[in-house]
Amino acid sequence: MHSFPAAYSGEVWVKVTPSPTGRDQDHNLTLKWGPWERTLDIPVLGPDGAVLVFAKGDDGLSVPVRAEVNPVATLVFGVGSPPSGPMTDINPGWTWTGT
């Protein structure tokens, strides 16, 4: 679980780094952020993993992002410029769950 700063507005990201045994496998990631949810399949990850970029507005809230990833991987969240390397924009595809 991760919370971005409430007053922050701009680019946010999550870096998915596979465990050594998961580097040759596709990964499934689900992010739940307040009433929004985004599920995606990440193709085979090498040792550098993948960086997923999305946006946050200054809504005065710091709603936590809950993440589930299979197989197990390390998730690092950040704001501003993402780490170097290939990035995927995951802004499209979020679903309103209403919960």
Contact map, one row per residue, 1 for C-alpha under 8 A:
111000000000000000000000000000000000000000000000000000000000000111100000000000000000000000000000000
111100000000000000000000000000000000000000000000000000000000000111000000000010000000000000000000000
111110000000000000000000000000000000000000000000000000000000011110000000000000000000000000000000000
011111010000000000000000000000000000000000000000000000000000011100000000000001100000000000000000000
001111110000000000000000000000000000000000000000000000000000110000000000000000000000000000000000000
000111110000000000000000000000000000000000000000000000000111111000000000000000000000000000000000000
000011111000000000000000000000000000000000000000000000001111100000000000000000000000000000000000000
000111111100000000000000000000000000000000000000000000011100000000000000000000000000000000000000000
000000111110000000000000000000000000000000000000000000111100000000000000000000000000000000000000000
000000011111000000000000000000000000000000000000000000111000000000000000000000110000000000000000000
000000001111100000000000000000000000000000000000000011110000000000000000000000111000000000000000000
000000000111110000000000000000000000000000000000000011110000000000000000000011111100000000000000000
000000000011111000000000000000000000000000000000001111000000000000000000000011110100000000000000000
000000000001111100000000000000000000000000000000001110000000000000000000001111000000000000000000000
000000000000111110000000000000000000000000000000111100000000000000000000011110000000000000000000000
000000000000011111000000000000000000000000000000111100000000000000000000111100000000000000000000000
000000000000001111100000000000000000000000001011110000000000000000000000111000000000000000000000000
000000000000000111111110000000000000000000001110100000000000000000000011110000000000000000000000000
000000000000000011111110000000000000000000000000000000000000000000000001110000000000000000000000000
000000000000000001111110000000000000000000000010000000000000000000000000000000000000000000000000000
000000000000000001111111000000000000000000000000000000000000000000000000000000000000000000000000000
000000000000000001111111100000000000000000001000000000000000000000000011100000000000000000000000000
000000000000000001111111100000000000000000011110000000000000000000000000000000000000000000000000000
000000000000000000001111110000000000000000011100000000000000000000000000000000000000000000000000000
000000000000000000000111111000000000000000111000000000000000000000000010000000000000000000000000000
000000000000000000000001111100000000000011111000000000000000000000000000000000000000000000000000000
000000000000000000000000111110000000000011111000000000000000000000001110000000000000000000000000000
000000000000000000000000011111000000001111000000000000000000000000001110000000000000000000000000000
000000000000000000000000001111100000001111000000000000000000000000111100000000000000000000000000000
000000000000000000000000000111110000111100000000000000000000000000111000000000000000000000000000000
000000000000000000000000000011111000111000000000000000000000000011110000000000000000000000000000000
000000000000000000000000000001111111110000000000000000000000000011100000000000000000000000000000000
000000000000000000000000000000111111100000000000000000000000001111000000000000000000000000000000000
000000000000000000000000000000011111100000000000000000000000001110000000000000000000000000000000001
000000000000000000000000000000011111100000000000000000000000000000000000000000000000000000000001111
000000000000000000000000000000011111110000000000000000000000000000000000000000000000000000000111110
000000000000000000000000000001111111111000000000000000000000000000000000000000000000000000000111100
000000000000000000000000000001110001111100000000000000000000000000000000000000000000000000001110000
000000000000000000000000000111100000111110000000000000000000000000000000000000000000000000000100000
000000000000000000000000000111000000011111000000000000000000000000000000000000000000000000000000000
000000000000000000000000011110000000001111100000000000000000000000000000000000000000000000000000000
000000000000000000000000011110000000000111111000010000000000000000000000000000000000000000000000000
000000000000000000000000111000000000000011111000000000000000000000000000000000000000000000000000000
000000000000000000000011111000000000000001111100000000000000000000000000000000000000000000000000000
000000000000000011000111111000000000000001111111110000000000000000000000000000000000000000000000000
000000000000000001000011000000000000000000011111100000000000000000000000000000000000000000000000000
000000000000000011010010000000000000000000001111100000000000000000000000000000000000000000000000000
000000000000000010000000000000000000000000001111110000000000000000000000000000000000000000000000000
000000000000001111000000000000000000000000001111111000000000000000000000000000000000000000000000000
000000000000001110000000000000000000000001001001111100000000000000000000000000000000011100000000000
000000000000111100000000000000000000000000000000111110000000000000000000000000000110111100000000000
000000000000111100000000000000000000000000000000011111000000000000000000000000000000001111000000000
000000000011110000000000000000000000000000000000001111100000000000000000000000000100001111100000000
000000000011100000000000000000000000000000000000000111110000000000000000000000000000000011100000000
000000001111000000000000000000000000000000000000000011111000000000000000000000000000000000100000000
000000011111000000000000000000000000000000000000000001111100000000000000000000000000000000000000000
000000111100000000000000000000000000000000000000000000111110000000000000000000000000000000000000000
000001111000000000000000000000000000000000000000000000011111100000000000000000000000000000000000000
000001100000000000000000000000000000000000000000000000001111100000000000000000000000000000000000000
000001100000000000000000000000000000000000000000000000000111110000000000000000000000000000000000000
000011100000000000000000000000000000000000000000000000000111111000000000000000000000000000000000000
001111000000000000000000000000000000000000000000000000000001111100000000000000000000000000000000000
001101000000000000000000000000001100000000000000000000000000111110000000000000000000000000000000000
111100000000000000000000000000001100000000000000000000000000011111000000000000000000000000000000000
111000000000000000000000000000111100000000000000000000000000001111100000000000000000000000000000000
110000000000000000000000000000111000000000000000000000000000000111110000000000000000000000000000000
100000000000000000000000000011110000000000000000000000000000000011111000000000000000000000000000000
000000000000000000000000000011100000000000000000000000000000000001111100000000000000000000000000000
000000000000000000000000001111000000000000000000000000000000000000111111100000000000000000000000000
000000000000000000000000001110000000000000000000000000000000000000011111100000000000000000000000000
000000000000000001000100101100000000000000000000000000000000000000001111100000000000000000000000000
000000000000000001100100000000000000000000000000000000000000000000001111110000000000000000000000000
000000000000000111100100000000000000000000000000000000000000000000001111111000000000000000000000000
000000000000001111100000000000000000000000000000000000000000000000000001111100000000000000000000000
000000000000011110000000000000000000000000000000000000000000000000000000111110000000000000000000000
000000000000011100000000000000000000000000000000000000000000000000000000011111000000000000000000000
010000000001111000000000000000000000000000000000000000000000000000000000001111100000000000000000000
000100000001110000000000000000000000000000000000000000000000000000000000000111110100000000000000000
000100000111100000000000000000000000000000000000000000000000000000000000000011111100000000000000000
000000000111100000000000000000000000000000000000000000000000000000000000000001111100000000000000000
000000000011000000000000000000000000000000000000000000000000000000000000000000111110000000000000000
000000000001100000000000000000000000000000000000001010000000000000000000000001111111000000000000000
000000000000000000000000000000000000000000000000001000000000000000000000000000001111100000000000000
000000000000000000000000000000000000000000000000000000000000000000000000000000000111110000000000000
000000000000000000000000000000000000000000000000001000000000000000000000000000000011111000000000000
000000000000000000000000000000000000000000000000011000000000000000000000000000000001111100000000000
000000000000000000000000000000000000000000000000011110000000000000000000000000000000111110000000000
000000000000000000000000000000000000000000000000011110000000000000000000000000000000011111000000000
000000000000000000000000000000000000000000000000000111000000000000000000000000000000001111110000000
000000000000000000000000000000000000000000000000000111000000000000000000000000000000000111111000000
000000000000000000000000000000000000000000000000000011100000000000000000000000000000000011111100000
000000000000000000000000000000000000000000000000000000000000000000000000000000000000000011111100000
000000000000000000000000000000000000010000000000000000000000000000000000000000000000000001111110000
000000000000000000000000000000000001111000000000000000000000000000000000000000000000000000111111000
000000000000000000000000000000000001110000000000000000000000000000000000000000000000000000001111100
000000000000000000000000000000000011100000000000000000000000000000000000000000000000000000000111110
000000000000000000000000000000000011100000000000000000000000000000000000000000000000000000000011111
000000000000000000000000000000000011000000000000000000000000000000000000000000000000000000000001111
000000000000000000000000000000000110000000000000000000000000000000000000000000000000000000000000111
